[in-house]
Structures are given as structure tokens and as C-alpha cells.
Amino acid sequence: MPSINNLKFSNGLEIPSLGLGTYKEEKEDVLVDAVKAAIKSGYRHFDCAHIYFNEQHIGKAIRDTIAESNGALKREDFFITSKCWNTYHSREKVHLCLDQILQRLGLEYLDLYLIHWPMGFKEDAGDYPLGEDGKMIPSDIHYLDTYKAMEECVRNGKTKSIGVSNFNIKQLEDVLANGEIKPVCNQVEVNPLFQNAELIEFCQKKNIVVVAYAPLGAPDRAWLKTEDPVPLQHPIVLNLAKKHNKSPAQIILRWLLQRGLVVIPKSVNPTRIEENSKIFDFNLSSEEMTEFKNFRDQFRFYKFEVADKHQFYPFE
Ligand SMILES: NC(=O)c1ccc[n+]([C@@H]2O[C@H](COP(=O)([O-])OP(=O)(O)OC[C@H]3O[C@@H](n4cnc5c(N)ncnc54)[C@H](OP(=O)(O)O)[C@@H]3O)[C@@H](O)[C@H]2O)c1
């Protein structure tokens, strides 16, 4: 089985180019089985977040696997990402959020701590403080101040690297110009229907690794509408799948890898978890890569519209 390769961060550390997404599953038995199946299939990278309400189960599965491995697996073999939620953007809360994450995971440090979104929400009013207008109540905390606190988390050893998620080019430029520790990563949506080319080009020029979320178009999203496009069923993807004797998901993940991205498909199904790992044993030709340019109908699956009035809302 070809092994999962790593991409190098600007700080010299590395991230496995395939990780397991964990959003939208909170059941302990399902998650523990999924994480254990993923480890068996060679995954070492797990993408977590404070707001996914499931980190205790992921941590348990990883710790149990390490304990049961008789020394074959160690914490250092894993790459764990988590994210500071929008109601934790003040300095004190950035630290509190990380402490709570580590406690839930049962780990001493993260490999990567991200600012989940550039928008801060009102603190101490729950995770989704909604105003009477149906929109998230903002805090006045600037993401540059949040980022300064993130840097302290590297200095105190609770995370190896820091980065951002859902930041646009202007926001990244701000962080690059004002921060002391460079963000190693921007985690953003990328899939055939939302190719995000300009942002990816900017990040790659600045040596910021792009982690592609919703790589398969998040077919399990709660706000799915029957008329929404489905990347996994697109004729271009289906044709390539037939040609390479691979599944549609494998074709999409391979296309993302060949764009130099990290992919974090979510699955809780052991068969699909394994399927998604078998993407290192074939290549798409440059003509096949170019075929993806024919996806005209761009469609963002994660719009976070309840926060679209926020001064730091990143999308146009
Ligand atoms: N930073 C952010 O703001 C942000 C936002 C969204 C997501 N994320 C991260 O990115 C991860 C991935 O994104 P996502 O979960 O939204 O969507 P996704 O990975 O694009 O899609 C997940 C869905 O695809 C299904 N699936 C998985 N493998 C498949 C296969 N081989 N064939 C057919 N269907 C398959 C899964 O079903 P089964 O589980 O039943 O297999 C699930 O319904 C998240 O889990 C999370 O870790 C981050």
C-alpha cells in the first residue's frame, strides 16, 4: 500500500496530505470505530474543532490505539488539528479554548491550532449567539489580536504550529504583515464546484499550506437542497472514475492532491475511510487535470450566511 505522503510547512514541520474530517458526527461508538478504522488504513492526521462537539471520542480512540499498540505507535506519530471557535477570540479565551480542547482530547499538545473563522462572536453567550435579526452577534475583537494570542500558544508549547481557516487574501496579508509567527496553513473549502484558485495561488506563493475542506462537497450537510449540484455525481468525475477504475471520491481527492493540497474527507464508514486512503497509487494526467477547469457552475457549500453581516465575513 503506497504510504500517505507529507507536505512541509514553512516552519519546517510536516503535515500528512490526507487527514480524517470529523465534523457532523457526535456519537461515541461511531466515532471511535471510525477513528480506529482510519488508523488501520494508515491515517495519522485528524481534523478536529471545538465546535464539532466530539473531541473526547476522537481523543479516546487515539489514546486507546496508542496504549494497545505496545509501543508501536506514539503521540508523535499523529497529527492533530483543532480550531479556536468564534466565541473565543479574546486573548484569555484563545488560551481557554485550547486548554479545553486538550482536556477533551486527553493530549498534551496540538500539532496545529487554527482560528476557525476570522469573525469573532459575542463571548459568554453560548456557541451561537444569535441576535433578533437572525444574525450572529459580533464581538469587536480583531482577528489580528486573536492571532497574537495564538502565537502565545506556540511559545507555551501547547501547539506546534498555528494557522487560520476561512481567511481571505486581504486577511492573510494582514496576518503576514503583522504577525511574528507565520501562519503555516489556511484551511478553506475546495472541491470541483468551488475551486478557490485565486486564494490557493496566493497561499502557495506565500508558502502557506492549503487544507481543502468539504473536498467531496459535504453531501451530509444539514442545509442540503435537492437542487444543489453534487460533485460526486458530475459526469467529468464519473468518466475519470471509470477510466482509472477508481471511485468518484478517489478521483476528486487525487485531483486535490495533485494541486498540492491537503485533503480531509470526512467519513464514519470504514469501507469509505479505506477507499479514501487509496489515492496515492495512481496519477491524473495533465489533460485530465485540465478537464476540471470545465466545471463552470461554482457553488460554495459552506457560506455561513448567519454571519454574513460581520465586518470580517471573508466571502464576497
Ligand atoms: N474549517 C472549516 O470551517 C471547516 C468547514 C467544514 C468542514 N471542515 C472539515 O473538513 C472535513 C470534511 O468536510 P465535510 O465533512 O464538510 O465534507 P466532505 O468530506 O466533503 O463530505 C463528507 C460526506 O461525504 C461522504 N463520503 C465520504 N467518503 C465518501 C466516499 N468515498 N464516497 C461517497 N461518499 C463519501 C460522507 O459520508 P459517510 O460519513 O457516511 O461516509 C459524508 O456524508 C470536515 O469533516 C471537517 O473536519 C472544516
The ligand as a Tripos MOL2 file, in Angstrom:
@<TRIPOS>MOLECULE
LIG
   48    52     1     0     0
SMALL
NO_CHARGES

@<TRIPOS>ATOM
      1 N1        -12.6080   24.9240    8.6920 N.am      1 LIG1
      2 C1        -13.8850   24.8830    8.4340 C.2       1 LIG1
      3 O1        -14.6140   25.8750    8.5320 O.2       1 LIG1
      4 C2        -14.4930   23.5770    8.0010 C.ar      1 LIG1
      5 C3        -15.7700   23.5630    7.4140 C.ar      1 LIG1
      6 C4        -16.2760   22.3420    7.0020 C.ar      1 LIG1
      7 C5        -15.5680   21.1760    7.1590 C.ar      1 LIG1
      8 N2        -14.3310   21.2120    7.7580 N.ar      1 LIG1
      9 C6        -13.5480   19.9660    7.9650 C.3       1 LIG1
     10 O2        -13.4530   19.2930    6.7160 O.3       1 LIG1
     11 C7        -13.9560   17.9640    6.8540 C.3       1 LIG1
     12 C8        -14.5280   17.4790    5.5450 C.3       1 LIG1
     13 O3        -15.6130   18.2800    5.1180 O.3       1 LIG1
     14 P1        -17.1340   17.8070    5.2480 P.3       1 LIG1
     15 O4        -17.2680   16.7820    6.3280 O.co2     1 LIG1
     16 O5        -17.9510   19.0010    5.3800 O.co2     1 LIG1
     17 O6        -17.4850   17.1810    3.8330 O.3       1 LIG1
     18 P2        -16.8510   16.0690    2.8660 P.3       1 LIG1
     19 O7        -15.6800   15.4180    3.4640 O.co2     1 LIG1
     20 O8        -16.7400   16.7440    1.5460 O.co2     1 LIG1
     21 O9        -18.0550   15.0510    2.7520 O.3       1 LIG1
     22 C9        -18.4040   14.1770    3.7890 C.3       1 LIG1
     23 C10       -19.5700   13.3150    3.2890 C.3       1 LIG1
     24 O10       -19.1200   12.5030    2.1980 O.3       1 LIG1
     25 C11       -19.4330   11.1360    2.4700 C.3       1 LIG1
     26 N3        -18.3310   10.3330    1.9310 N.ar      1 LIG1
     27 C12       -17.0930   10.1730    2.4720 C.ar      1 LIG1
     28 N4        -16.3390    9.3870    1.6890 N.ar      1 LIG1
     29 C13       -17.1010    9.0360    0.6520 C.ar      1 LIG1
     30 C14       -16.8900    8.2160   -0.4810 C.ar      1 LIG1
     31 N5        -15.7260    7.6110   -0.6800 N.pl3     1 LIG1
     32 N6        -17.9090    8.0550   -1.3690 N.ar      1 LIG1
     33 C15       -19.1030    8.6620   -1.1600 C.ar      1 LIG1
     34 N7        -19.3680    9.4470   -0.1050 N.ar      1 LIG1
     35 C16       -18.3800    9.6270    0.7900 C.ar      1 LIG1
     36 C17       -19.5740   11.0360    3.9620 C.3       1 LIG1
     37 O11       -20.4680   10.0070    4.3210 O.3       1 LIG1
     38 P3        -20.0660    8.8550    5.4060 P.3       1 LIG1
     39 O12       -19.5520    9.5360    6.6260 O.co2     1 LIG1
     40 O13       -21.3560    8.1620    5.6250 O.co2     1 LIG1
     41 O14       -19.0480    8.0080    4.7190 O.co2     1 LIG1
     42 C18       -20.1910   12.3900    4.2850 C.3       1 LIG1
     43 O15       -21.5740   12.3630    4.0320 O.3       1 LIG1
     44 C19       -14.9730   18.1040    7.9930 C.3       1 LIG1
     45 O16       -15.3950   16.8670    8.4990 O.3       1 LIG1
     46 C20       -14.1930   18.9760    8.9390 C.3       1 LIG1
     47 O17       -13.2130   18.2060    9.6130 O.3       1 LIG1
     48 C21       -13.7880   22.3880    8.1610 C.ar      1 LIG1
@<TRIPOS>BOND
     1     1     2 1
     2     2     3 2
     3     2     4 1
     4     4     5 ar
     5     4    48 ar
     6     5     6 ar
     7     6     7 ar
     8     7     8 ar
     9     8     9 1
    10     8    48 ar
    11     9    10 1
    12     9    46 1
    13    10    11 1
    14    11    12 1
    15    11    44 1
    16    12    13 1
    17    13    14 1
    18    14    15 2
    19    14    16 1
    20    14    17 1
    21    17    18 1
    22    18    19 2
    23    18    20 1
    24    18    21 1
    25    21    22 1
    26    22    23 1
    27    23    24 1
    28    23    42 1
    29    24    25 1
    30    25    26 1
    31    25    36 1
    32    26    27 ar
    33    26    35 ar
    34    27    28 ar
    35    28    29 ar
    36    29    30 ar
    37    29    35 ar
    38    30    31 1
    39    30    32 ar
    40    32    33 ar
    41    33    34 ar
    42    34    35 ar
    43    36    37 1
    44    36    42 1
    45    37    38 1
    46    38    39 2
    47    38    40 1
    48    38    41 1
    49    42    43 1
    50    44    45 1
    51    44    46 1
    52    46    47 1
@<TRIPOS>SUBSTRUCTURE
     1 LIG1         1 GROUP 0 **** ****
